[in-house]
Amino acid sequence: LFSWATFAVVGALIDSILPDTVVSDFGRFAEVRVGGFGDSFKWDIKPSDLFIVTKSGHGKRNSFAQRQYNGSVTLIPENHTVTVGEDVYRILAGKGNLAEYAAKIVKSFETDMAYEVYAAINNTYDNLPTQFREASFDETKFVQLAQRIAAFNGGVKPIAFGTKVALSSIVPSNIIYNDRLGEEYYRTGYLGNYRGVDLIEMSQKADWTSSTYALKLDDTRVYLLSSSQEKLVKVAIEGETLNFGDTSISANANLTQANTLHKAYAVSLISNSYFGIIDLS
């Protein structure tokens, strides 16, 4: 009963804080929707291009009729699962702490969703048009890319996102001769604004599957996004967190108690907004 109650509380915590966590981490470019069990999540994507203006004589009533059609994308949440178990004897002896497991489960779901949101953008580099990706940092190309993104997003100025290491590469060639910029750079690790483009740090995250203590976010990528335009990434969260635990202390032959939590969500890049990536490697 204690185990069931503990993980029931965990499920409620996940349901209440998971959407807010995604927004706090990636709210500038991720939209979150929450629905009930069995819901699918549909986004209508409006065309971002404009109508063609033609010249015509005064005696002509109209030109060729133009129409545009919305696209639509549907996300179906996929189930994500965490199962934890502990020896009954260790629990009785106070050596196994289900409350500690509970806290880690919440953090585990948060981190997994953050990984998926980040990957939805990062994994698009090779598929971007060449005009919206750069294989290295160049001062002129940086400004040109920012101009292009703003122009195709209706004039909405982009913001550059990246880890502290990535943003530290976005500097003018003469920074050592500029006392003001040099002071800001060495105080924060990167410039707050470069050539009129704000630079925003993305907090680095540990890769808990790595045996070499690797980090999850790419330190060689900078992302230019018009964050006030339509959000690039869509997140769909279905229903409440489900908790399935052993019904009695002797349910398993090896006298362990296990609890499994299920949470259904899906993440995908769905947007009519243009963005760019600079690969610093």
C-alpha positions, 0 to 999 in steps of 0.5 A, spaced: 500 500 500 505 504 501 508 503 494 502 504 491 501 510 494 508 513 493 508 512 486 501 514 485 503 521 488 509 521 483 504 520 477 500 526 479 507 530 480 509 528 473 502 530 470 503 537 473 510 539 472 512 535 466 509 540 461 511 546 465 518 543 465 518 543 457 516 550 457 521 552 462 527 549 458 525 549 451 519 554 451 522 559 446 521 554 440 516 548 443 509 548 444 506 543 449 499 540 448 495 536 453 489 531 452 486 525 455 487 518 453 486 516 446 486 523 444 490 525 437 493 532 436 493 535 430 496 542 428 494 546 422 500 549 418 499 555 414 503 557 408 508 562 409 509 564 402 505 570 399 501 571 393 504 573 387 502 581 385 502 582 377 501 588 373 495 589 369 491 594 364 486 598 367 481 595 363 482 588 366 477 586 371 482 581 374 488 576 374 489 569 375 486 567 381 490 564 387 489 560 393 493 557 398 491 551 402 493 549 409 497 543 411 496 538 417 500 534 421 497 529 427 501 527 433 500 520 436 503 520 443 507 513 444 508 510 451 514 511 455 515 507 461 520 506 467 520 500 472 523 500 478 524 494 483 527 493 490 528 487 495 522 487 500 527 485 505 531 491 504 525 496 504 523 493 511 530 494 513 530 501 511 536 500 506 531 501 500 528 508 499 522 508 494 521 515 495 528 516 492 526 512 486 520 516 486 524 523 485 528 520 480 523 517 476 520 524 475 527 527 473 527 521 468 521 523 464 523 530 464 530 529 461 527 524 456 522 529 454 528 534 453 532 530 449 526 529 444 525 536 444 532 538 442 533 532 437 527 534 433 531 540 431 538 538 432 537 532 427 534 536 421 541 539 419 543 535 414 535 536 411 535 543 411 536 547 405 543 549 404 541 556 404 539 555 411 545 552 414 553 553 415 558 548 416 562 554 420 562 560 423 563 566 419 562 573 421 559 575 414 555 569 413 552 569 420 549 576 419 546 573 412 543 567 415 540 572 420 537 576 415 535 570 410 531 567 416 528 574 418 526 575 411 522 569 410 519 569 417 515 576 415 521 580 418 521 577 425 528 577 427 531 571 429 535 569 436 541 565 436 541 559 441 546 554 443 550 551 449 555 556 452 561 553 449 557 553 442 556 561 443 563 562 445 565 561 438 560 567 436 565 573 437 568 578 432 575 577 430 577 584 434 574 582 440 581 582 444 581 590 442 574 592 445 574 593 452 567 592 453 566 586 449 572 583 452 569 584 459 562 581 457 565 575 454 570 573 460 564 575 465 559 570 462 563 566 457 559 569 451 556 575 448 549 577 449 548 580 443 552 579 436 551 584 430 544 585 432 542 578 434 541 576 441 545 570 444 541 565 449 544 560 452 541 553 452 543 549 459 547 543 457 544 536 459 548 530 462 547 523 457 546 518 462 547 513 457 554 514 456 560 511 459 564 516 458 560 522 461 558 525 455 554 531 454 547 531 450 547 537 447 551 539 441 557 544 443 558 545 436 551 547 433 548 554 434 541 555 432 538 561 429 530 561 430 525 566 430 522 564 437 516 569 437 514 566 430 510 559 430 514 554 435 518 549 431 517 543 435 510 540 437 509 536 444 503 532 445 502 529 452 496 524 453 492 522 459 494 521 466 501 517 468 499 510 469 502 506 475 502 499 476 505 496 482 505 489 485 499 488 489 502 484 495 509 484 499 509 477 496 507 478 489 514 475 486 517 469 488 524 473 489 520 477 494 521 484 490 517 489 489 516 493 482 512 499 480 512 501 473 509 508 471 507 509 464 507 516 460 504 517 453 507 523 449 510 525 442 515 530 440 516 532 432 518 538 428 512 541 425 512 548 423 512 553 417 517 557 420 524 558 417 530 557 422 538 556 421 543 552 424 551 553 424 555 547 425 562 550 428 565 543 427 
